[in-house]
Amino acid sequence: MSERIVIHPDICNGRPVIAGTRVTAQTVIEFLAAGDTPEDMIAEYPYLTREDILACLSYSA
């Protein structure tokens, strides 16, 4: 598992999140599935990086 994706029982009910945030991997995948680009997500969540988004894709695979 990537260092960028963490699971902790006290954060978002133990769902996988991007390290240091409360953004779930599922949220990232849902945005991408809805047609948003990584650039769209970074504009909306400026604390995310392209590598964070790619880690979510890798995790979901």
PDB file of N, CA, C and O in Angstrom:
ATOM      1  N   MET A   1       0.851  -1.178   0.000  1.00  0.00           N
ATOM      2  CA  MET A   1       0.000   0.000   0.000  1.00  0.00           C
ATOM      3  C   MET A   1       0.895   1.240   0.000  1.00  0.00           C
ATOM      4  O   MET A   1       1.968   1.256   0.604  1.00  0.00           O
ATOM      5  N   SER A   2       0.436   2.246  -0.675  1.00  0.00           N
ATOM      6  CA  SER A   2       1.178   3.493  -0.770  1.00  0.00           C
ATOM      7  C   SER A   2       1.272   4.202   0.575  1.00  0.00           C
ATOM      8  O   SER A   2       0.369   4.087   1.404  1.00  0.00           O
ATOM      9  N   GLU A   3       2.360   4.933   0.794  1.00  0.00           N
ATOM     10  CA  GLU A   3       2.486   5.739   2.008  1.00  0.00           C
ATOM     11  C   GLU A   3       1.484   6.878   2.002  1.00  0.00           C
ATOM     12  O   GLU A   3       1.176   7.443   3.052  1.00  0.00           O
ATOM     13  N   ARG A   4       0.983   7.213   0.847  1.00  0.00           N
ATOM     14  CA  ARG A   4       0.052   8.341   0.719  1.00  0.00           C
ATOM     15  C   ARG A   4      -1.370   7.966   1.153  1.00  0.00           C
ATOM     16  O   ARG A   4      -2.162   8.845   1.493  1.00  0.00           O
ATOM     17  N   ILE A   5      -1.692   6.697   1.145  1.00  0.00           N
ATOM     18  CA  ILE A   5      -3.021   6.238   1.540  1.00  0.00           C
ATOM     19  C   ILE A   5      -2.896   5.553   2.901  1.00  0.00           C
ATOM     20  O   ILE A   5      -2.133   4.600   3.061  1.00  0.00           O
ATOM     21  N   VAL A   6      -3.646   6.046   3.865  1.00  0.00           N
ATOM     22  CA  VAL A   6      -3.581   5.483   5.211  1.00  0.00           C
ATOM     23  C   VAL A   6      -4.974   5.081   5.676  1.00  0.00           C
ATOM     24  O   VAL A   6      -5.986   5.612   5.219  1.00  0.00           O
ATOM     25  N   ILE A   7      -4.990   4.132   6.593  1.00  0.00           N
ATOM     26  CA  ILE A   7      -6.240   3.690   7.209  1.00  0.00           C
ATOM     27  C   ILE A   7      -6.043   3.770   8.712  1.00  0.00           C
ATOM     28  O   ILE A   7      -5.132   3.157   9.267  1.00  0.00           O
ATOM     29  N   HIS A   8      -6.903   4.528   9.356  1.00  0.00           N
ATOM     30  CA  HIS A   8      -6.848   4.668  10.811  1.00  0.00           C
ATOM     31  C   HIS A   8      -8.283   4.629  11.314  1.00  0.00           C
ATOM     32  O   HIS A   8      -9.132   5.349  10.787  1.00  0.00           O
ATOM     33  N   PRO A   9      -8.577   3.816  12.311  1.00  0.00           N
ATOM     34  CA  PRO A   9      -9.960   3.654  12.754  1.00  0.00           C
ATOM     35  C   PRO A   9     -10.628   4.943  13.235  1.00  0.00           C
ATOM     36  O   PRO A   9     -11.855   5.040  13.221  1.00  0.00           O
ATOM     37  N   ASP A  10      -9.840   5.933  13.660  1.00  0.00           N
ATOM     38  CA  ASP A  10     -10.422   7.175  14.168  1.00  0.00           C
ATOM     39  C   ASP A  10     -10.600   8.244  13.090  1.00  0.00           C
ATOM     40  O   ASP A  10     -11.124   9.321  13.374  1.00  0.00           O
ATOM     41  N   ILE A  11     -10.177   7.965  11.871  1.00  0.00           N
ATOM     42  CA  ILE A  11     -10.297   8.943  10.787  1.00  0.00           C
ATOM     43  C   ILE A  11     -11.267   8.403   9.746  1.00  0.00           C
ATOM     44  O   ILE A  11     -11.029   7.351   9.153  1.00  0.00           O
ATOM     45  N   CYS A  12     -12.353   9.123   9.528  1.00  0.00           N
ATOM     46  CA  CYS A  12     -13.369   8.748   8.530  1.00  0.00           C
ATOM     47  C   CYS A  12     -13.823   7.300   8.683  1.00  0.00           C
ATOM     48  O   CYS A  12     -13.997   6.586   7.695  1.00  0.00           O
ATOM     49  N   ASN A  13     -14.011   6.881   9.909  1.00  0.00           N
ATOM     50  CA  ASN A  13     -14.504   5.534  10.219  1.00  0.00           C
ATOM     51  C   ASN A  13     -13.639   4.429   9.632  1.00  0.00           C
ATOM     52  O   ASN A  13     -14.142   3.365   9.269  1.00  0.00           O
ATOM     53  N   GLY A  14     -12.340   4.683   9.539  1.00  0.00           N
ATOM     54  CA  GLY A  14     -11.432   3.653   9.071  1.00  0.00           C
ATOM     55  C   GLY A  14     -11.364   3.487   7.569  1.00  0.00           C
ATOM     56  O   GLY A  14     -10.747   2.541   7.079  1.00  0.00           O
ATOM     57  N   ARG A  15     -11.989   4.394   6.828  1.00  0.00           N
ATOM     58  CA  ARG A  15     -11.895   4.313   5.368  1.00  0.00           C
ATOM     59  C   ARG A  15     -10.521   4.820   4.922  1.00  0.00           C
ATOM     60  O   ARG A  15      -9.931   5.660   5.602  1.00  0.00           O
ATOM     61  N   PRO A  16     -10.009   4.332   3.808  1.00  0.00           N
ATOM     62  CA  PRO A  16      -8.713   4.797   3.319  1.00  0.00           C
ATOM     63  C   PRO A  16      -8.775   6.283   2.962  1.00  0.00           C
ATOM     64  O   PRO A  16      -9.673   6.717   2.240  1.00  0.00           O
ATOM     65  N   VAL A  17      -7.818   7.056   3.471  1.00  0.00           N
ATOM     66  CA  VAL A  17      -7.755   8.489   3.199  1.00  0.00           C
ATOM     67  C   VAL A  17      -6.353   8.851   2.731  1.00  0.00           C
ATOM     68  O   VAL A  17      -5.401   8.094   2.922  1.00  0.00           O
ATOM     69  N   ILE A  18      -6.246  10.015   2.117  1.00  0.00           N
ATOM     70  CA  ILE A  18      -4.943  10.547   1.745  1.00  0.00           C
ATOM     71  C   ILE A  18      -4.284  11.021   3.031  1.00  0.00           C
ATOM     72  O   ILE A  18      -4.888  11.763   3.806  1.00  0.00           O
ATOM     73  N   ALA A  19      -3.054  10.597   3.259  1.00  0.00           N
ATOM     74  CA  ALA A  19      -2.328  10.912   4.489  1.00  0.00           C
ATOM     75  C   ALA A  19      -2.340  12.411   4.751  1.00  0.00           C
ATOM     76  O   ALA A  19      -2.088  13.217   3.855  1.00  0.00           O
ATOM     77  N   GLY A  20      -2.638  12.768   6.000  1.00  0.00           N
ATOM     78  CA  GLY A  20      -2.653  14.166   6.411  1.00  0.00           C
ATOM     79  C   GLY A  20      -3.921  14.911   6.057  1.00  0.00           C
ATOM     80  O   GLY A  20      -4.017  16.119   6.273  1.00  0.00           O
ATOM     81  N   THR A  21      -4.902  14.194   5.510  1.00  0.00           N
ATOM     82  CA  THR A  21      -6.177  14.829   5.133  1.00  0.00           C
ATOM     83  C   THR A  21      -7.329  13.955   5.620  1.00  0.00           C
ATOM     84  O   THR A  21      -7.125  12.890   6.203  1.00  0.00           O
ATOM     85  N   ARG A  22      -8.525  14.428   5.369  1.00  0.00           N
ATOM     86  CA  ARG A  22      -9.722  13.633   5.611  1.00  0.00           C
ATOM     87  C   ARG A  22     -10.421  13.351   4.282  1.00  0.00           C
ATOM     88  O   ARG A  22     -11.620  13.075   4.251  1.00  0.00           O
ATOM     89  N   VAL A  23      -9.674  13.420   3.200  1.00  0.00           N
ATOM     90  CA  VAL A  23     -10.204  13.130   1.866  1.00  0.00           C
ATOM     91  C   VAL A  23     -10.035  11.635   1.619  1.00  0.00           C
ATOM     92  O   VAL A  23      -8.920  11.114   1.615  1.00  0.00           O
ATOM     93  N   THR A  24     -11.160  10.958   1.414  1.00  0.00           N
ATOM     94  CA  THR A  24     -11.103   9.514   1.212  1.00  0.00           C
ATOM     95  C   THR A  24     -10.696   9.184  -0.220  1.00  0.00           C
ATOM     96  O   THR A  24     -10.939   9.950  -1.152  1.00  0.00           O
ATOM     97  N   ALA A  25     -10.077   8.028  -0.361  1.00  0.00           N
ATOM     98  CA  ALA A  25      -9.732   7.533  -1.692  1.00  0.00           C
ATOM     99  C   ALA A  25     -11.005   7.389  -2.526  1.00  0.00           C
ATOM    100  O   ALA A  25     -10.996   7.650  -3.729  1.00  0.00           O
ATOM    101  N   GLN A  26     -12.080   6.979  -1.894  1.00  0.00           N
ATOM    102  CA  GLN A  26     -13.356   6.821  -2.587  1.00  0.00           C
ATOM    103  C   GLN A  26     -13.831   8.153  -3.162  1.00  0.00           C
ATOM    104  O   GLN A  26     -14.345   8.192  -4.280  1.00  0.00           O
ATOM    105  N   THR A  27     -13.668   9.232  -2.423  1.00  0.00           N
ATOM    106  CA  THR A  27     -14.073  10.551  -2.901  1.00  0.00           C
ATOM    107  C   THR A  27     -13.302  10.921  -4.160  1.00  0.00           C
ATOM    108  O   THR A  27     -13.880  11.415  -5.128  1.00  0.00           O
ATOM    109  N   VAL A  28     -12.006  10.682  -4.144  1.00  0.00           N
ATOM    110  CA  VAL A  28     -11.176  10.996  -5.304  1.00  0.00           C
ATOM    111  C   VAL A  28     -11.635  10.188  -6.512  1.00  0.00           C
ATOM    112  O   VAL A  28     -11.793  10.737  -7.603  1.00  0.00           O
ATOM    113  N   ILE A  29     -11.850   8.893  -6.325  1.00  0.00           N
ATOM    114  CA  ILE A  29     -12.283   8.032  -7.425  1.00  0.00           C
ATOM    115  C   ILE A  29     -13.649   8.474  -7.952  1.00  0.00           C
ATOM    116  O   ILE A  29     -13.870   8.466  -9.163  1.00  0.00           O
ATOM    117  N   GLU A  30     -14.557   8.856  -7.073  1.00  0.00           N
ATOM    118  CA  GLU A  30     -15.879   9.312  -7.501  1.00  0.00           C
ATOM    119  C   GLU A  30     -15.799  10.601  -8.323  1.00  0.00           C
ATOM    120  O   GLU A  30     -16.516  10.754  -9.311  1.00  0.00           O
ATOM    121  N   PHE A  31     -14.932  11.520  -7.915  1.00  0.00           N
ATOM    122  CA  PHE A  31     -14.747  12.752  -8.689  1.00  0.00           C
ATOM    123  C   PHE A  31     -14.223  12.427 -10.082  1.00  0.00           C
ATOM    124  O   PHE A  31     -14.714  12.959 -11.078  1.00  0.00           O
ATOM    125  N   LEU A  32     -13.226  11.552 -10.146  1.00  0.00           N
ATOM    126  CA  LEU A  32     -12.660  11.184 -11.443  1.00  0.00           C
ATOM    127  C   LEU A  32     -13.690  10.467 -12.309  1.00  0.00           C
ATOM    128  O   LEU A  32     -13.769  10.707 -13.514  1.00  0.00           O
ATOM    129  N   ALA A  33     -14.475   9.594 -11.700  1.00  0.00           N
ATOM    130  CA  ALA A  33     -15.508   8.867 -12.437  1.00  0.00           C
ATOM    131  C   ALA A  33     -16.589   9.805 -12.975  1.00  0.00           C
ATOM    132  O   ALA A  33     -17.212   9.529 -14.000  1.00  0.00           O
ATOM    133  N   ALA A  34     -16.799  10.908 -12.274  1.00  0.00           N
ATOM    134  CA  ALA A  34     -17.806  11.883 -12.700  1.00  0.00           C
ATOM    135  C   ALA A  34     -17.276  12.801 -13.802  1.00  0.00           C
ATOM    136  O   ALA A  34     -18.012  13.636 -14.328  1.00  0.00           O
ATOM    137  N   GLY A  35     -15.996  12.644 -14.148  1.00  0.00           N
ATOM    138  CA  GLY A  35     -15.443  13.424 -15.250  1.00  0.00           C
ATOM    139  C   GLY A  35     -14.494  14.533 -14.849  1.00  0.00           C
ATOM    140  O   GLY A  35     -13.957  15.223 -15.716  1.00  0.00           O
ATOM    141  N   ASP A  36     -14.272  14.723 -13.560  1.00  0.00           N
ATOM    142  CA  ASP A  36     -13.312  15.737 -13.132  1.00  0.00           C
ATOM    143  C   ASP A  36     -11.902  15.274 -13.476  1.00  0.00           C
ATOM    144  O   ASP A  36     -11.615  14.076 -13.468  1.00  0.00           O
ATOM    145  N   THR A  37     -11.037  16.214 -13.772  1.00  0.00           N
ATOM    146  CA  THR A  37      -9.636  15.900 -14.042  1.00  0.00           C
ATOM    147  C   THR A  37      -8.839  16.076 -12.755  1.00  0.00           C
ATOM    148  O   THR A  37      -9.316  16.698 -11.806  1.00  0.00           O
ATOM    149  N   PRO A  38      -7.634  15.533 -12.721  1.00  0.00           N
ATOM    150  CA  PRO A  38      -6.796  15.787 -11.550  1.00  0.00           C
ATOM    151  C   PRO A  38      -6.600  17.290 -11.302  1.00  0.00           C
ATOM    152  O   PRO A  38      -6.556  17.729 -10.153  1.00  0.00           O
ATOM    153  N   GLU A  39      -6.485  18.059 -12.359  1.00  0.00           N
ATOM    154  CA  GLU A  39      -6.325  19.506 -12.212  1.00  0.00           C
ATOM    155  C   GLU A  39      -7.559  20.140 -11.569  1.00  0.00           C
ATOM    156  O   GLU A  39      -7.437  21.053 -10.753  1.00  0.00           O
ATOM    157  N   ASP A  40      -8.752  19.651 -11.939  1.00  0.00           N
ATOM    158  CA  ASP A  40      -9.991  20.143 -11.316  1.00  0.00           C
ATOM    159  C   ASP A  40      -9.969  19.867  -9.815  1.00  0.00           C
ATOM    160  O   ASP A  40     -10.331  20.725  -9.009  1.00  0.00           O
ATOM    161  N   MET A  41      -9.542  18.670  -9.454  1.00  0.00           N
ATOM    162  CA  MET A  41      -9.527  18.303  -8.039  1.00  0.00           C
ATOM    163  C   MET A  41      -8.505  19.128  -7.265  1.00  0.00           C
ATOM    164  O   MET A  41      -8.772  19.556  -6.142  1.00  0.00           O
ATOM    165  N   ILE A  42      -7.338  19.352  -7.862  1.00  0.00           N
ATOM    166  CA  ILE A  42      -6.308  20.144  -7.193  1.00  0.00           C
ATOM    167  C   ILE A  42      -6.773  21.587  -7.023  1.00  0.00           C
ATOM    168  O   ILE A  42      -6.445  22.233  -6.028  1.00  0.00           O
ATOM    169  N   ALA A  43      -7.532  22.090  -7.984  1.00  0.00           N
ATOM    170  CA  ALA A  43      -8.074  23.445  -7.855  1.00  0.00           C
ATOM    171  C   ALA A  43      -9.071  23.518  -6.705  1.00  0.00           C
ATOM    172  O   ALA A  43      -9.125  24.516  -5.987  1.00  0.00           O
ATOM    173  N   GLU A  44      -9.858  22.460  -6.533  1.00  0.00           N
ATOM    174  CA  GLU A  44     -10.857  22.436  -5.469  1.00  0.00           C
ATOM    175  C   GLU A  44     -10.250  22.093  -4.105  1.00  0.00           C
ATOM    176  O   GLU A  44     -10.691  22.601  -3.075  1.00  0.00           O
ATOM    177  N   TYR A  45      -9.246  21.236  -4.113  1.00  0.00           N
ATOM    178  CA  TYR A  45      -8.557  20.816  -2.892  1.00  0.00           C
ATOM    179  C   TYR A  45      -7.069  21.130  -3.067  1.00  0.00           C
ATOM    180  O   TYR A  45      -6.296  20.229  -3.392  1.00  0.00           O
ATOM    181  N   PRO A  46      -6.652  22.368  -2.865  1.00  0.00           N
ATOM    182  CA  PRO A  46      -5.268  22.760  -3.171  1.00  0.00           C
ATOM    183  C   PRO A  46      -4.195  22.042  -2.364  1.00  0.00           C
ATOM    184  O   PRO A  46      -3.018  22.090  -2.723  1.00  0.00           O
ATOM    185  N   TYR A  47      -4.580  21.379  -1.284  1.00  0.00           N
ATOM    186  CA  TYR A  47      -3.602  20.641  -0.489  1.00  0.00           C
ATOM    187  C   TYR A  47      -3.337  19.252  -1.061  1.00  0.00           C
ATOM    188  O   TYR A  47      -2.460  18.547  -0.563  1.00  0.00           O
ATOM    189  N   LEU A  48      -4.073  18.839  -2.095  1.00  0.00           N
ATOM    190  CA  LEU A  48      -3.810  17.565  -2.757  1.00  0.00           C
ATOM    191  C   LEU A  48      -2.762  17.754  -3.839  1.00  0.00           C
ATOM    192  O   LEU A  48      -2.603  18.840  -4.395  1.00  0.00           O
ATOM    193  N   THR A  49      -2.059  16.682  -4.119  1.00  0.00           N
ATOM    194  CA  THR A  49      -1.094  16.692  -5.218  1.00  0.00           C
ATOM    195  C   THR A  49      -1.517  15.668  -6.263  1.00  0.00           C
ATOM    196  O   THR A  49      -2.352  14.799  -6.009  1.00  0.00           O
ATOM    197  N   ARG A  50      -0.929  15.791  -7.423  1.00  0.00           N
ATOM    198  CA  ARG A  50      -1.192  14.816  -8.480  1.00  0.00           C
ATOM    199  C   ARG A  50      -0.805  13.414  -8.002  1.00  0.00           C
ATOM    200  O   ARG A  50      -1.480  12.437  -8.326  1.00  0.00           O
ATOM    201  N   GLU A  51       0.278  13.317  -7.234  1.00  0.00           N
ATOM    202  CA  GLU A  51       0.720  12.027  -6.720  1.00  0.00           C
ATOM    203  C   GLU A  51      -0.301  11.425  -5.749  1.00  0.00           C
ATOM    204  O   GLU A  51      -0.474  10.207  -5.704  1.00  0.00           O
ATOM    205  N   ASP A  52      -0.978  12.283  -4.972  1.00  0.00           N
ATOM    206  CA  ASP A  52      -2.044  11.801  -4.081  1.00  0.00           C
ATOM    207  C   ASP A  52      -3.166  11.166  -4.900  1.00  0.00           C
ATOM    208  O   ASP A  52      -3.676  10.100  -4.558  1.00  0.00           O
ATOM    209  N   ILE A  53      -3.535  11.831  -5.974  1.00  0.00           N
ATOM    210  CA  ILE A  53      -4.622  11.340  -6.826  1.00  0.00           C
ATOM    211  C   ILE A  53      -4.213  10.030  -7.497  1.00  0.00           C
ATOM    212  O   ILE A  53      -5.003   9.088  -7.560  1.00  0.00           O
ATOM    213  N   LEU A  54      -2.998   9.975  -7.990  1.00  0.00           N
ATOM    214  CA  LEU A  54      -2.513   8.743  -8.601  1.00  0.00           C
ATOM    215  C   LEU A  54      -2.437   7.609  -7.583  1.00  0.00           C
ATOM    216  O   LEU A  54      -2.692   6.454  -7.924  1.00  0.00           O
ATOM    217  N   ALA A  55      -2.091   7.929  -6.340  1.00  0.00           N
ATOM    218  CA  ALA A  55      -2.061   6.908  -5.280  1.00  0.00           C
ATOM    219  C   ALA A  55      -3.458   6.340  -5.040  1.00  0.00           C
ATOM    220  O   ALA A  55      -3.608   5.144  -4.791  1.00  0.00           O
ATOM    221  N   CYS A  56      -4.474   7.188  -5.114  1.00  0.00           N
ATOM    222  CA  CYS A  56      -5.853   6.702  -4.955  1.00  0.00           C
ATOM    223  C   CYS A  56      -6.235   5.764  -6.081  1.00  0.00           C
ATOM    224  O   CYS A  56      -6.882   4.742  -5.852  1.00  0.00           O
ATOM    225  N   LEU A  57      -5.839   6.106  -7.293  1.00  0.00           N
ATOM    226  CA  LEU A  57      -6.117   5.218  -8.433  1.00  0.00           C
ATOM    227  C   LEU A  57      -5.406   3.891  -8.264  1.00  0.00           C
ATOM    228  O   LEU A  57      -5.989   2.834  -8.507  1.00  0.00           O
ATOM    229  N   SER A  58      -4.162   3.939  -7.852  1.00  0.00           N
ATOM    230  CA  SER A  58      -3.400   2.717  -7.641  1.00  0.00           C
ATOM    231  C   SER A  58      -4.016   1.879  -6.530  1.00  0.00           C
ATOM    232  O   SER A  58      -4.113   0.658  -6.645  1.00  0.00           O
ATOM    233  N   TYR A  59      -4.428   2.534  -5.464  1.00  0.00           N
ATOM    234  CA  TYR A  59      -5.058   1.830  -4.343  1.00  0.00           C
ATOM    235  C   TYR A  59      -6.343   1.140  -4.795  1.00  0.00           C
ATOM    236  O   TYR A  59      -6.615   0.005  -4.403  1.00  0.00           O
ATOM    237  N   SER A  60      -7.125   1.824  -5.616  1.00  0.00           N
ATOM    238  CA  SER A  60      -8.415   1.257  -6.037  1.00  0.00           C
ATOM    239  C   SER A  60      -8.231   0.087  -6.983  1.00  0.00           C
ATOM    240  O   SER A  60      -9.101  -0.777  -7.088  1.00  0.00           O
ATOM    241  N   ALA A  61      -7.108   0.060  -7.667  1.00  0.00           N
ATOM    242  CA  ALA A  61      -6.852  -1.049  -8.605  1.00  0.00           C
ATOM    243  C   ALA A  61      -6.548  -2.301  -7.815  1.00  0.00           C
ATOM    244  O   ALA A  61      -6.303  -3.356  -8.400  1.00  0.00           O
TER     245      ALA A  61
END
